[in-house]
């Protein structure tokens, strides 16, 4: 099946800093989503972005499907951004079963 | 709009016992998903329902796990008998449409944390 690798695995920031999270995948995809899991375990859908660039406030995401990676940008980070960020993809090869990466754990200190 | 409801929030059982989890999706969402999230890993899809029919259960350990969605609304996931390695958070999600991750209001519940001792 498709492999999903996220980096870095852990990230510690001071409030106000910017960061870039990366998701590499091993096959062509027809679906890609970024999720944020808050410290209480709730998963929130951030972006549906199989290709191109999207922005939502301080967050933006870019997927370069031909090079099999996606980037999530967090600008002016806040303590509420803390949690785990997951990339999830579904291969173009047939099955729509989503495969999640292991996530990037982000801690933002005040 | 009410979110995806799950219960119980926490459950501790001994190995070889049975356990059941309940999920009530967002009203009008045809598709319902059950995920297993082991500590330190991303969620893994166990089963996907479209209304009351199973779309995909290829990753469901059918020797001990079962799920149903009677009447195409609520769903229950059961484990019988439980093993130590079943300790995880069980997440339910729902969406308007099918096909896995297509972004038709894809929403997760808060999950049930299962500990098997």
gemmi code that builds the backbone of each chain (N, CA, C; Angstrom):
import gemmi

chains = {
    "A": [
        ("UNK", (0.815, -1.197, 0.000), (0.000, 0.000, 0.000), (0.852, 1.252, 0.000)),
        ("UNK", (0.199, 2.374, -0.125), (0.898, 3.650, -0.166), (1.574, 3.938, 1.170)),
        ("UNK", (2.778, 4.505, 1.110), (3.515, 4.879, 2.308), (3.437, 6.393, 2.505)),
        ("UNK", (3.268, 6.802, 3.756), (3.179, 8.226, 4.078), (4.200, 8.534, 5.160)),
        ("UNK", (5.072, 9.478, 4.900), (6.083, 9.870, 5.876), (5.939, 11.343, 6.193)),
        ("UNK", (5.897, 11.649, 7.485), (5.784, 13.035, 7.907), (7.043, 13.455, 8.651)),
        ("UNK", (7.407, 14.714, 8.447), (8.567, 15.245, 9.146), (8.355, 16.710, 9.484)),
        ("UNK", (8.988, 17.193, 10.585), (9.703, 16.391, 11.567), (8.711, 15.634, 12.449)),
        ("UNK", (9.157, 14.648, 13.191), (8.239, 13.938, 14.091), (7.824, 14.797, 15.282)),
        ("UNK", (8.720, 15.664, 15.719), (8.428, 16.535, 16.863), (8.943, 17.936, 16.563)),
        ("UNK", (8.234, 18.919, 17.071), (8.601, 20.315, 16.833), (8.190, 21.131, 18.055)),
        ("UNK", (9.131, 21.923, 18.547), (8.857, 22.803, 19.694), (9.135, 24.232, 19.259)),
        ("UNK", (8.168, 25.105, 19.438), (8.276, 26.486, 18.985), (7.938, 27.459, 20.101)),
        ("UNK", (8.442, 28.665, 19.938), (8.031, 29.768, 20.788), (6.860, 30.458, 20.099)),
        ("UNK", (5.931, 30.922, 20.866), (4.773, 31.618, 20.297), (5.235, 32.719, 19.354)),
        ("UNK", (4.594, 32.788, 18.189), (4.940, 33.812, 17.203), (5.844, 33.308, 16.094)),
        ("UNK", (6.451, 32.141, 16.287), (7.348, 31.588, 15.270), (6.541, 30.967, 14.126)),
        ("UNK", (7.236, 30.808, 12.990), (6.643, 30.138, 11.825), (7.199, 28.717, 11.708)),
        ("UNK", (6.468, 27.846, 11.047), (6.952, 26.471, 10.873), (6.408, 25.872, 9.590)),
        ("UNK", (7.123, 24.847, 9.109), (6.712, 24.098, 7.914), (6.735, 22.615, 8.230)),
        ("UNK", (5.607, 21.947, 7.998), (5.498, 20.508, 8.203), (5.407, 19.849, 6.827)),
        ("UNK", (6.040, 18.707, 6.709), (6.130, 18.060, 5.403), (5.491, 16.679, 5.437)),
        ("UNK", (4.883, 16.314, 4.305), (4.279, 14.991, 4.117), (4.748, 14.460, 2.765)),
        ("UNK", (5.470, 13.351, 2.781), (5.886, 12.676, 1.549), (5.051, 11.413, 1.382)),
        ("UNK", (4.695, 11.110, 0.148), (3.911, 9.898, -0.107), (4.492, 9.161, -1.303)),
        ("UNK", (4.270, 7.858, -1.319), (5.025, 6.983, -2.227), (4.330, 6.713, -3.555)),
        ("UNK", (3.092, 7.195, -3.736), (2.366, 6.888, -4.959), (1.505, 8.102, -5.321)),
        ("UNK", (0.999, 8.091, -6.529), (0.107, 9.187, -6.923), (-1.183, 9.095, -6.108)),
        ("UNK", (-1.738, 10.258, -5.791), (-2.902, 10.295, -4.913), (-4.040, 11.070, -5.565)),
        ("UNK", (-5.260, 10.706, -5.175), (-6.414, 11.479, -5.618), (-7.037, 12.240, -4.460)),
        ("UNK", (-6.607, 11.929, -3.253), (-7.081, 12.650, -2.077), (-5.929, 12.891, -1.121)),
        ("UNK", (-5.882, 14.051, -0.545), (-4.914, 14.346, 0.503), (-5.562, 15.343, 1.444)),
        ("UNK", (-5.470, 15.058, 2.722), (-6.022, 15.968, 3.717), (-5.035, 16.161, 4.861)),
        ("UNK", (-5.073, 17.337, 5.456), (-4.341, 17.645, 6.674), (-5.343, 17.761, 7.822)),
        ("UNK", (-4.963, 17.133, 8.957), (-5.790, 17.181, 10.153), (-4.953, 17.680, 11.331)),
        ("UNK", (-5.631, 18.310, 12.281), (-5.011, 18.684, 13.547), (-5.713, 17.906, 14.647)),
        ("UNK", (-4.929, 17.194, 15.467), (-5.490, 16.499, 16.631), (-5.075, 17.292, 17.872)),
        ("UNK", (-6.051, 17.869, 18.561), (-5.713, 18.707, 19.710), (-5.331, 17.835, 20.910)),
        ("UNK", (-4.814, 18.453, 21.966), (-4.363, 17.669, 23.121), (-5.470, 16.835, 23.767)),
        ("UNK", (-6.720, 17.090, 23.462), (-7.821, 16.309, 24.003), (-8.250, 15.187, 23.053)),
        ("UNK", (-7.531, 15.050, 21.948), (-7.777, 13.939, 21.031), (-8.715, 14.221, 19.882)),
        ("UNK", (-9.295, 15.403, 19.839), (-10.243, 15.718, 18.774), (-9.508, 15.986, 17.459)),
        ("UNK", (-9.909, 15.302, 16.392), (-9.324, 15.486, 15.063), (-10.150, 16.495, 14.279)),
        ("UNK", (-9.472, 17.535, 13.794), (-10.129, 18.582, 13.032), (-9.567, 18.602, 11.621)),
        ("UNK", (-10.460, 18.610, 10.647), (-10.077, 18.669, 9.250), (-9.590, 20.083, 8.921)),
        ("UNK", (-8.342, 20.205, 8.453), (-7.785, 21.523, 8.127), (-7.939, 21.847, 6.642)),
        ("UNK", (-7.432, 20.954, 5.810), (-7.437, 21.185, 4.363), (-7.689, 19.881, 3.623)),
        ("UNK", (-8.460, 19.997, 2.549), (-8.546, 18.956, 1.524), (-7.760, 19.501, 0.353)),
        ("UNK", (-6.596, 18.884, 0.044), (-5.692, 19.518, -0.918), (-4.912, 18.467, -1.710)),
        ("UNK", (-5.560, 17.778, -2.652), (-4.824, 16.804, -3.467), (-3.822, 17.455, -4.422)),
        ("UNK", (-3.974, 18.760, -4.666), (-3.002, 19.492, -5.484), (-3.216, 20.982, -5.236)),
        ("UNK", (-2.189, 21.771, -5.583), (-2.339, 23.215, -5.492), (-2.077, 23.778, -4.116)),
        ("UNK", (-2.545, 25.000, -3.903), (-2.298, 25.738, -2.670), (-3.610, 26.283, -2.126)),
        ("UNK", (-3.761, 26.197, -0.793), (-4.908, 26.781, -0.121), (-4.445, 27.516, 1.125)),
        ("UNK", (-5.222, 28.516, 1.514), (-4.897, 29.267, 2.724), (-6.146, 29.440, 3.555)),
        ("UNK", (-5.953, 29.362, 4.879), (-7.045, 29.600, 5.812), (-6.454, 30.293, 7.030)),
        ("UNK", (-6.542, 31.612, 7.047), (-5.981, 32.375, 8.167), (-4.470, 32.238, 8.230)),
        ("UNK", (-3.978, 31.786, 9.389), (-2.530, 31.652, 9.566), (-1.993, 30.343, 8.987)),
        ("UNK", (-2.869, 29.485, 8.525), (-2.458, 28.204, 7.967), (-2.563, 28.232, 6.454)),
        ("UNK", (-1.610, 27.585, 5.818), (-1.709, 27.375, 4.382), (-1.088, 26.021, 4.061)),
        ("UNK", (-1.472, 25.469, 2.910), (-0.954, 24.166, 2.507), (-0.706, 24.166, 1.017)),
        ("UNK", (0.325, 23.429, 0.628), (0.670, 23.273, -0.780), (0.938, 21.814, -1.048)),
        ("UNK", (0.351, 21.280, -2.107), (0.635, 19.910, -2.528), (1.189, 19.933, -3.940)),
        ("UNK", (2.366, 19.327, -4.108), (2.967, 19.155, -5.431), (2.819, 17.684, -5.767)),
        ("UNK", (1.718, 17.363, -6.423), (1.366, 15.956, -6.644), (2.408, 15.239, -7.503)),
        ("UNK", (2.973, 15.947, -8.477), (3.933, 15.314, -9.383), (5.206, 14.914, -8.657)),
        ("UNK", (5.527, 15.629, -7.558), (6.722, 15.303, -6.788), (6.386, 14.586, -5.487)),
        ("UNK", (5.115, 14.302, -5.289), (4.635, 13.459, -4.193), (4.980, 14.008, -2.812)),
        ("UNK", (4.639, 15.284, -2.608), (4.769, 15.826, -1.260), (3.765, 16.940, -1.056)),
        ("UNK", (3.510, 17.184, 0.231), (2.645, 18.280, 0.622), (3.285, 18.987, 1.810)),
        ("UNK", (3.062, 20.287, 1.900), (3.608, 21.106, 2.979), (2.472, 21.844, 3.684)),
        ("UNK", (2.564, 21.886, 5.003), (1.631, 22.673, 5.801), (2.432, 23.775, 6.489)),
        ("UNK", (2.029, 25.018, 6.254), (2.697, 26.170, 6.843), (1.857, 26.743, 7.983)),
        ("UNK", (2.512, 26.991, 9.099), (1.856, 27.645, 10.222), (2.623, 28.935, 10.491)),
        ("UNK", (1.945, 30.048, 10.372), (2.609, 31.330, 10.625), (2.135, 31.907, 11.955)),
        ("UNK", (3.024, 32.679, 12.577), (2.706, 33.345, 13.851), (2.022, 32.370, 14.812)),
        ("UNK", (2.706, 31.287, 15.113), (2.094, 30.194, 15.884), (1.583, 30.667, 17.248)),
        ("UNK", (0.507, 30.012, 17.701), (-0.117, 30.300, 18.987), (-0.155, 29.012, 19.804)),
        ("UNK", (-0.303, 29.162, 21.118), (-0.308, 27.970, 21.980), (-1.433, 27.019, 21.600)),
        ("UNK", (-2.520, 27.549, 21.051), (-3.644, 26.704, 20.646), (-3.335, 25.867, 19.406)),
        ("UNK", (-2.199, 26.151, 18.765), (-1.793, 25.329, 17.618), (-1.161, 24.009, 18.065)),
        ("UNK", (-0.877, 23.884, 19.340), (-0.258, 22.658, 19.854), (-1.136, 21.446, 19.572)),
        ("UNK", (-0.470, 20.308, 19.384), (-1.184, 19.072, 19.081), (-0.400, 18.290, 18.043)),
        ("UNK", (-1.076, 17.345, 17.414), (-0.442, 16.517, 16.397), (-1.094, 16.800, 15.051)),
        ("UNK", (-0.256, 17.013, 14.039), (-0.739, 17.287, 12.687), (-0.553, 16.038, 11.830)),
        ("UNK", (-1.639, 15.575, 11.242), (-1.607, 14.382, 10.413), (-1.889, 14.722, 8.960)),
        ("UNK", (-1.173, 14.020, 8.102), (-1.442, 14.014, 6.675), (-2.096, 12.673, 6.363)),
        ("UNK", (-3.142, 12.671, 5.563), (-3.811, 11.427, 5.179), (-4.036, 11.437, 3.679)),
        ("UNK", (-3.724, 10.327, 3.025), (-3.812, 10.268, 1.567), (-4.552, 9.024, 1.131)),
        ("UNK", (-5.089, 9.089, -0.076), (-5.684, 7.928, -0.716), (-5.068, 7.798, -2.104)),
        ("UNK", (-4.634, 6.595, -2.434), (-3.926, 6.364, -3.686), (-4.852, 6.452, -4.885)),
        ("UNK", (-4.309, 6.966, -5.998), (-5.071, 7.002, -7.246), (-5.244, 5.614, -7.833)),
        ("UNK", (-4.494, 4.657, -7.308), (-4.468, 3.317, -7.880), (-5.743, 2.521, -7.746)),
        ("UNK", (-6.682, 2.994, -6.950), (-7.940, 2.253, -6.863), (-8.637, 2.412, -5.542)),
        ("UNK", (-8.068, 1.849, -4.481), (-8.741, 1.886, -3.191), (-8.806, 3.303, -2.649)),
        ("UNK", (-9.919, 3.658, -2.083), (-10.062, 4.962, -1.447), (-9.772, 4.903, 0.041)),
        ("UNK", (-9.237, 3.773, 0.498), (-8.925, 3.662, 1.918), (-7.865, 4.694, 2.275)),
        ("UNK", (-8.158, 5.586, 3.215), (-7.183, 6.621, 3.569), (-6.075, 6.056, 4.439)),
        ("UNK", (-4.860, 6.476, 4.152), (-3.693, 6.092, 4.951), (-3.147, 7.329, 5.629)),
        ("UNK", (-3.037, 7.268, 6.953), (-2.513, 8.388, 7.725), (-1.019, 8.212, 7.954)),
        ("UNK", (-0.292, 9.328, 7.998), (1.079, 9.301, 8.460), (1.121, 9.203, 9.975)),
        ("UNK", (2.335, 9.175, 10.531), (2.473, 9.055, 11.981), (2.341, 10.399, 12.689)),
        ("UNK", (2.296, 11.464, 11.904), (2.028, 12.763, 12.489), (3.272, 13.539, 12.893)),
        ("UNK", (3.094, 14.840, 13.042), (4.101, 15.735, 13.613), (3.520, 16.307, 14.893)),
        ("UNK", (4.215, 16.069, 15.996), (3.761, 16.583, 17.283), (4.328, 17.987, 17.489)),
        ("UNK", (3.451, 18.963, 17.637), (3.859, 20.363, 17.784), (3.521, 20.868, 19.183)),
        ("UNK", (4.504, 21.469, 19.824), (4.280, 22.149, 21.106), (4.674, 23.602, 20.926)),
        ("UNK", (3.754, 24.506, 21.221), (4.018, 25.942, 21.145), (4.022, 26.501, 22.561)),
        ("UNK", (5.169, 27.043, 22.961), (5.308, 27.623, 24.301), (4.970, 29.103, 24.281)),
        ("UNK", (4.334, 29.576, 25.347), (4.001, 31.020, 25.420), (5.255, 31.872, 25.616)),
    ],
    "B": [
        ("UNK", (-24.781, 23.003, 14.633), (-24.885, 21.607, 14.161), (-24.189, 20.704, 15.163)),
        ("UNK", (-24.892, 19.669, 15.645), (-24.283, 18.739, 16.581), (-23.208, 17.951, 15.867)),
        ("UNK", (-22.169, 17.573, 16.624), (-21.072, 16.823, 16.040), (-21.338, 15.342, 16.071)),
        ("UNK", (-20.281, 14.567, 15.821), (-20.363, 13.111, 15.893), (-20.254, 12.711, 17.361)),
        ("UNK", (-21.238, 11.980, 17.851), (-21.269, 11.579, 19.263), (-20.755, 10.159, 19.420)),
        ("UNK", (-19.898, 9.960, 20.422), (-19.396, 8.630, 20.714), (-19.512, 8.360, 22.205)),
        ("UNK", (-19.742, 7.089, 22.539), (-19.726, 6.686, 23.951), (-19.320, 5.223, 24.038)),
        ("UNK", (-18.739, 4.804, 25.179), (-18.336, 5.666, 26.283), (-17.077, 6.457, 25.914)),
        ("UNK", (-16.668, 7.350, 26.750), (-15.459, 8.139, 26.522), (-14.214, 7.326, 26.876)),
        ("UNK", (-14.315, 6.521, 27.918), (-13.222, 5.664, 28.360), (-13.782, 4.287, 28.730)),
        ("UNK", (-12.923, 3.259, 28.562), (-13.323, 1.909, 28.937), (-12.075, 1.112, 29.292)),
        ("UNK", (-12.125, 0.451, 30.441), (-11.044, -0.443, 30.846), (-11.646, -1.830, 31.011)),
        ("UNK", (-11.068, -2.812, 30.332), (-11.556, -4.187, 30.443), (-10.370, -5.120, 30.575)),
        ("UNK", (-10.642, -6.354, 31.007), (-9.608, -7.373, 31.055), (-9.570, -8.107, 29.718)),
        ("UNK", (-8.395, -8.638, 29.410), (-8.275, -9.390, 28.159), (-9.255, -10.562, 28.172)),
        ("UNK", (-9.729, -10.877, 26.995), (-10.728, -11.928, 26.743), (-12.161, -11.481, 27.041)),
        ("UNK", (-12.336, -10.298, 27.618), (-13.688, -9.775, 27.781), (-14.159, -9.154, 26.473)),
        ("UNK", (-15.428, -8.832, 26.414), (-15.976, -8.191, 25.233), (-16.323, -6.736, 25.561)),
        ("UNK", (-16.375, -5.910, 24.510), (-16.677, -4.485, 24.690), (-17.381, -3.968, 23.442)),
        ("UNK", (-18.202, -2.957, 23.620), (-18.907, -2.356, 22.492), (-18.836, -0.844, 22.581)),
        ("UNK", (-18.700, -0.221, 21.424), (-18.646, 1.238, 21.318), (-19.811, 1.686, 20.442)),
        ("UNK", (-20.289, 2.881, 20.739), (-21.439, 3.413, 20.012), (-21.102, 4.732, 19.340)),
        ("UNK", (-21.664, 4.955, 18.169), (-21.439, 6.197, 17.431), (-22.742, 6.695, 16.824)),
        ("UNK", (-22.991, 7.984, 16.988), (-24.124, 8.633, 16.338), (-23.583, 9.713, 15.423)),
        ("UNK", (-23.688, 9.561, 14.104), (-23.078, 10.520, 13.178), (-23.873, 11.817, 13.089)),
        ("UNK", (-23.322, 12.762, 12.350), (-24.028, 14.009, 12.097), (-25.271, 13.705, 11.261)),
        ("UNK", (-26.361, 14.348, 11.607), (-27.620, 14.110, 10.921), (-27.484, 14.340, 9.418)),
        ("UNK", (-27.908, 13.365, 8.648), (-27.857, 13.494, 7.198), (-26.599, 12.954, 6.555)),
        ("UNK", (-25.601, 12.600, 7.368), (-24.358, 12.048, 6.808), (-24.564, 10.584, 6.465)),
        ("UNK", (-24.386, 10.265, 5.180), (-24.639, 8.910, 4.724), (-23.496, 7.956, 5.045)),
        ("UNK", (-22.298, 8.505, 5.144), (-21.124, 7.643, 5.286), (-20.585, 7.711, 6.713)),
        ("UNK", (-20.275, 6.544, 7.242), (-19.745, 6.442, 8.612), (-18.506, 5.569, 8.598)),
        ("UNK", (-17.504, 5.989, 9.363), (-16.217, 5.302, 9.403), (-15.841, 4.993, 10.857)),
        ("UNK", (-15.213, 3.854, 11.064), (-14.591, 3.528, 12.344), (-13.078, 3.425, 12.126)),
        ("UNK", (-12.328, 4.107, 12.995), (-10.867, 4.088, 12.950), (-10.322, 3.566, 14.279)),
        ("UNK", (-9.154, 2.967, 14.200), (-8.390, 2.593, 15.390), (-7.106, 3.427, 15.412)),
        ("UNK", (-6.865, 4.122, 16.528), (-5.638, 4.905, 16.652), (-4.834, 4.393, 17.842)),
        ("UNK", (-3.743, 3.707, 17.548), (-2.824, 3.234, 18.586), (-1.916, 4.385, 18.966)),
        ("UNK", (-1.545, 4.449, 20.231), (-0.729, 5.541, 20.755), (0.517, 5.762, 19.908)),
        ("UNK", (0.715, 7.007, 19.471), (1.897, 7.356, 18.702), (1.761, 7.120, 17.207)),
        ("UNK", (0.594, 6.682, 16.772), (0.381, 6.414, 15.356), (-0.815, 7.208, 14.834)),
        ("UNK", (-0.922, 7.232, 13.500), (-2.093, 7.845, 12.904), (-3.271, 6.884, 12.924)),
        ("UNK", (-4.474, 7.408, 12.740), (-5.654, 6.532, 12.711), (-5.603, 5.554, 11.541)),
        ("UNK", (-6.130, 4.354, 11.768), (-6.221, 3.341, 10.721), (-7.684, 2.994, 10.516)),
        ("UNK", (-8.132, 3.066, 9.254), (-9.540, 2.772, 8.970), (-9.834, 1.292, 9.193)),
        ("UNK", (-10.893, 1.014, 9.972), (-11.324, -0.364, 10.199), (-12.469, -0.729, 9.254)),
        ("UNK", (-13.457, 0.146, 9.146), (-14.633, -0.173, 8.347), (-15.311, 1.107, 7.916)),
        ("UNK", (-15.897, 1.074, 6.718), (-16.643, 2.206, 6.185), (-18.034, 1.727, 5.778)),
        ("UNK", (-19.060, 2.449, 6.243), (-20.458, 2.177, 5.867), (-20.965, 3.290, 4.949)),
        ("UNK", (-21.757, 2.908, 3.985), (-22.527, 3.857, 3.187), (-23.982, 3.515, 3.474)),
        ("UNK", (-24.674, 4.438, 4.164), (-26.006, 4.135, 4.721), (-25.868, 2.901, 5.620)),
        ("UNK", (-26.580, 1.810, 5.382), (-26.427, 0.665, 6.271), (-25.636, -0.471, 5.634)),
        ("UNK", (-24.982, -0.192, 4.498), (-24.180, -1.207, 3.839), (-22.698, -0.985, 4.035)),
        ("UNK", (-21.935, -2.078, 4.067), (-20.489, -2.005, 4.241), (-19.820, -1.721, 2.890)),
        ("UNK", (-19.034, -0.648, 2.832), (-18.287, -0.302, 1.617), (-16.921, -0.970, 1.628)),
        ("UNK", (-16.255, -0.918, 2.783), (-14.927, -1.513, 2.895), (-14.681, -1.950, 4.323)),
        ("UNK", (-14.312, -3.201, 4.511), (-13.918, -3.696, 5.839), (-12.657, -4.532, 5.734)),
        ("UNK", (-11.820, -4.206, 4.745), (-10.639, -5.026, 4.479), (-9.613, -4.978, 5.612)),
        ("UNK", (-9.641, -3.925, 6.438), (-8.682, -3.824, 7.521), (-9.304, -4.142, 8.877)),
        ("UNK", (-10.484, -4.704, 8.891), (-11.159, -5.080, 10.134), (-10.781, -6.516, 10.496)),
        ("UNK", (-10.212, -6.734, 11.697), (-9.876, -8.117, 12.120), (-11.165, -8.883, 12.428)),
        ("UNK", (-11.686, -9.556, 11.450), (-13.044, -10.088, 11.544), (-13.174, -11.268, 12.513)),
        ("UNK", (-12.039, -11.824, 12.942), (-12.140, -12.924, 13.902), (-12.586, -12.424, 15.270)),
        ("UNK", (-12.380, -11.130, 15.537), (-12.757, -10.630, 16.869), (-13.541, -9.315, 16.829)),
        ("UNK", (-13.467, -8.607, 15.713), (-14.155, -7.329, 15.587), (-15.394, -7.489, 14.706)),
        ("UNK", (-16.447, -6.787, 15.090), (-17.648, -6.731, 14.260), (-18.256, -5.346, 14.381)),
        ("UNK", (-18.966, -4.938, 13.354), (-19.607, -3.626, 13.369), (-20.914, -3.713, 12.607)),
        ("UNK", (-21.860, -2.897, 13.025), (-23.127, -2.831, 12.318), (-23.660, -1.410, 12.341)),
        ("UNK", (-24.492, -1.138, 11.359), (-25.121, 0.180, 11.274), (-26.561, -0.041, 10.846)),
        ("UNK", (-27.358, -0.433, 11.813), (-28.757, -0.704, 11.548), (-29.481, 0.599, 11.240)),
        ("UNK", (-30.381, 0.551, 10.279), (-31.198, 1.695, 9.888), (-30.381, 2.847, 9.305)),
        ("UNK", (-29.095, 2.614, 9.051), (-28.293, 3.617, 8.382), (-27.989, 4.866, 9.175)),
        ("UNK", (-28.126, 4.788, 10.515), (-27.823, 5.970, 11.331), (-26.736, 5.604, 12.342)),
        ("UNK", (-27.147, 5.202, 13.568), (-26.184, 4.844, 14.603), (-25.394, 3.610, 14.202)),
        ("UNK", (-24.221, 3.485, 14.827), (-23.395, 2.312, 14.574), (-22.781, 1.827, 15.879)),
        ("UNK", (-22.530, 0.521, 15.948), (-21.798, -0.048, 17.071), (-20.620, -0.857, 16.543)),
        ("UNK", (-19.517, -0.772, 17.267), (-18.320, -1.555, 16.986), (-18.082, -2.453, 18.202)),
        ("UNK", (-17.900, -3.747, 17.967), (-17.724, -4.687, 19.068), (-16.403, -5.434, 18.931)),
        ("UNK", (-15.797, -5.713, 20.068), (-14.591, -6.533, 20.117), (-14.877, -7.694, 21.063)),
        ("UNK", (-14.673, -8.912, 20.565), (-14.923, -10.088, 21.382), (-14.120, -11.265, 20.858)),
        ("UNK", (-13.182, -11.795, 21.607), (-12.656, -11.319, 22.882), (-11.532, -10.303, 22.668)),
        ("UNK", (-11.368, -9.410, 23.622), (-10.343, -8.375, 23.493), (-8.959, -8.931, 23.822)),
        ("UNK", (-7.953, -8.356, 23.134), (-6.556, -8.666, 23.396), (-5.850, -7.406, 23.873)),
        ("UNK", (-4.674, -7.608, 24.472), (-3.913, -6.458, 24.982), (-3.628, -5.453, 23.866)),
        ("UNK", (-3.332, -5.971, 22.653), (-2.961, -5.083, 21.545), (-4.135, -4.283, 20.987)),
        ("UNK", (-5.345, -4.530, 21.495), (-6.502, -3.744, 21.073), (-6.590, -2.418, 21.833)),
        ("UNK", (-5.723, -2.213, 22.801), (-5.700, -0.942, 23.530), (-5.409, 0.185, 22.547)),
        ("UNK", (-6.323, 1.136, 22.460), (-6.232, 2.188, 21.446), (-7.390, 3.155, 21.659)),
        ("UNK", (-7.389, 4.209, 20.868), (-8.561, 5.081, 20.786), (-9.350, 4.685, 19.544)),
        ("UNK", (-10.639, 4.483, 19.706), (-11.506, 4.118, 18.586), (-12.310, 5.350, 18.201)),
        ("UNK", (-12.070, 5.799, 16.979), (-12.658, 7.030, 16.475), (-13.743, 6.719, 15.460)),
        ("UNK", (-14.816, 7.461, 15.545), (-15.876, 7.376, 14.549), (-15.873, 8.696, 13.773)),
        ("UNK", (-16.114, 8.627, 12.486), (-16.215, 9.825, 11.657), (-17.395, 9.665, 10.709)),
        ("UNK", (-17.913, 10.784, 10.241), (-18.987, 10.700, 9.251), (-18.800, 11.777, 8.196)),
        ("UNK", (-19.389, 11.546, 7.045), (-19.318, 12.527, 5.957), (-20.575, 12.427, 5.107)),
        ("UNK", (-20.811, 13.478, 4.312), (-21.995, 13.492, 3.465), (-21.888, 12.446, 2.371)),
        ("UNK", (-20.666, 12.355, 1.760), (-20.483, 11.439, 0.650), (-19.537, 10.329, 1.016)),
        ("UNK", (-19.278, 9.457, 0.103), (-18.424, 8.319, 0.352), (-17.029, 8.530, -0.164)),
        ("UNK", (-16.403, 7.492, -0.580), (-15.087, 7.530, -1.195), (-14.018, 8.055, -0.255)),
        ("UNK", (-13.996, 7.546, 0.957), (-12.876, 7.814, 1.845), (-12.775, 9.263, 2.255)),
        ("UNK", (-11.767, 9.958, 1.740), (-11.428, 11.268, 2.264), (-12.082, 12.419, 1.525)),
        ("UNK", (-12.914, 12.156, 0.556), (-13.508, 13.285, -0.167), (-14.183, 14.194, 0.840)),
        ("UNK", (-13.899, 15.473, 0.694), (-14.174, 16.402, 1.770), (-15.620, 16.855, 1.795)),
        ("UNK", (-16.516, 15.920, 2.042), (-17.915, 16.290, 2.160), (-18.273, 16.370, 3.636)),
        ("UNK", (-17.772, 17.391, 4.288), (-18.089, 17.568, 5.704), (-17.548, 16.473, 6.583)),
        ("UNK", (-16.343, 16.016, 6.277), (-15.721, 14.903, 7.010), (-15.438, 15.351, 8.437)),
        ("UNK", (-16.090, 14.685, 9.436), (-16.014, 15.108, 10.830), (-15.772, 13.908, 11.732)),
        ("UNK", (-14.819, 14.062, 12.664), (-14.516, 13.008, 13.628), (-15.230, 13.259, 14.951)),
        ("UNK", (-15.551, 12.164, 15.654), (-15.990, 12.238, 17.036), (-14.784, 12.332, 17.959)),
        ("UNK", (-15.042, 12.417, 19.258), (-13.958, 12.572, 20.236), (-13.283, 11.258, 20.593)),
        ("UNK", (-13.880, 10.139, 20.202), (-13.240, 8.853, 20.395), (-13.564, 8.182, 21.715)),
        ("UNK", (-13.305, 6.867, 21.742), (-13.391, 6.070, 22.969), (-12.009, 5.504, 23.222)),
        ("UNK", (-11.468, 5.795, 24.410), (-10.142, 5.276, 24.758), (-10.310, 3.941, 25.454)),
        ("UNK", (-9.832, 2.868, 24.810), (-9.943, 1.521, 25.366), (-8.605, 1.072, 25.928)),
        ("UNK", (-8.618, 0.597, 27.161), (-7.441, -0.005, 27.778), (-7.776, -1.445, 28.111)),
        ("UNK", (-6.980, -2.373, 27.587), (-7.162, -3.789, 27.874), (-6.027, -4.221, 28.799)),
        ("UNK", (-6.386, -4.763, 29.968), (-5.366, -5.137, 30.968), (-5.352, -6.646, 31.199)),
    ],
}
model = gemmi.Model(1)
for chain_id, residues in chains.items():
    chain = gemmi.Chain(chain_id)
    for i, (resn, *xyz) in enumerate(residues, 1):
        res = gemmi.Residue()
        res.name, res.seqid = resn, gemmi.SeqId(i, " ")
        for name, pos in zip(("N", "CA", "C"), xyz):
            atom = gemmi.Atom()
            atom.name, atom.element = name, gemmi.Element(name[0])
            atom.pos, atom.b_iso = gemmi.Position(*pos), 0.0
            res.add_atom(atom)
        chain.add_residue(res)
    model.add_chain(chain)
structure = gemmi.Structure()
structure.add_model(model)
structure.setup_entities()
